[in-house]
Amino acid sequence: MISQGVGNSAVSVQGVTKQFGTFTALSSISLDVAPGRFVSLLGPSGCGKTTLMRIVAGLDRQSTGRVVIAGKDLSLTPPHRRPVGLVFQRYALFPHMTVSQNVGFALSLQRLEKKKAANRVGELLEIVRLSAFADRPIDQLSGGQAQRVALARALAAGPPVLLLDEPMSALDLKLRQAMQLELRQLQRSIGATFLFVTHDQDEAMVMSDEIVLMNSGTIVQRGSPEEVYSRPKTLFSAKFLGEANIFTGSLRREGNKSLLQSADVNIRFDAHDDRDTGAGLVCVRPESIKIEVAPNVSSVASEPNSLTGQVREAIFQGAFRRYLVQVGEQSVMVQQPVLSGGGGAFSQGDRVLLSWPDNSVAQIEDDTNG
């Protein structure tokens, strides 16, 4: 049954399913987006994130379910009558128009008084820092400038919701990183709701108030970037967002702690639910693991959250070093900040001790066979 209440959501997707013939692209998706939030739909290619955005925009029609925007059921409303702005991977700027003419195009369709339209265009160009480019032809802009023109044009009519479909995918790395911060600052300054589609985990982590992680037409997990990264709920979540060391074993409870044990590991962590018996999985992020010289005793390996092993690979990556450590049959990835003095490095073949705190362990579900 589809919920009728949408509360104060800027966008409410309720029980939306989308089928293309026999293929189900979206399976009963429900999602509420609060006003003024920057929410990223994150997932691999084919997960349904762009299809969901297109349904919110009205470019595709859902097979079942409702789309409510600003409290109004717009499930059957055509795109041009929905209060949303759109920015796509290809900005679709008009090459025969100047920057200001592109930005003011939507206002001309609304037949807004010329003076008011000019003032609005001027305000938007100032917001995106392109006032000096108002009369410049589109083909004389850089990639970053063209993107800002597309943003200003999408915001011209003052939509409460802006939908962005991987708008920075064509930019080089440095420009993309700079534009991530600019886009986040723009969203905060105007207070609009941004629904942002991306497959780039770093992009979503940098900009979002909330991440909606999708896979195979469903929502796998949603929460703040820190929550989704630090407390993944499933094997897919753990592996898709950053790197993860996955340990398998048998679970048992000891008071308010859980233990996962196997031939190679003895892992203790804070118990959060009743999944404390039988086979289980846990995740430990590489940066949570401390690495040091292994002592000349073997008993430490039996202590919870302590492993001894041998460095197989040592990789320098500027701000940090990465080590691949062999522990029995398990390979463990460790990430360590580079010390300013240059010390603390390990080499291939070194015997090391790995350890981590209880609260850095996340218990996860194996969703790979579901």
Protein Blocks (a to p, Z undefined) as FASTA:
>chain_A
ZZfbekjafbdcehiacdehjacfbghiacdddehiacdddddehilmmmmmmmmnopac
cfbdcddeehiacklgcfklcccddddfbloiafkbcfklmmmmmmmmnopafklmmmmm
mmmmmmnopmmmmmpcfklccfklmmmmmmmmmmmnopabdcdehkllmpcfklmmmmmm
mmmmmmmmnopacddddfbfklmmmmpmbdcddeehiafbgcdfklmmmmcfbfklmmmn
ocddddddddddehjaccdddfkbccddddfbfclgcjddddddfklpccddddfbfklm
mpghiacdddfbdcdehjaccddddehjbccdddddddfklpaiacehiacdddddfklp
ccdddfklZZ
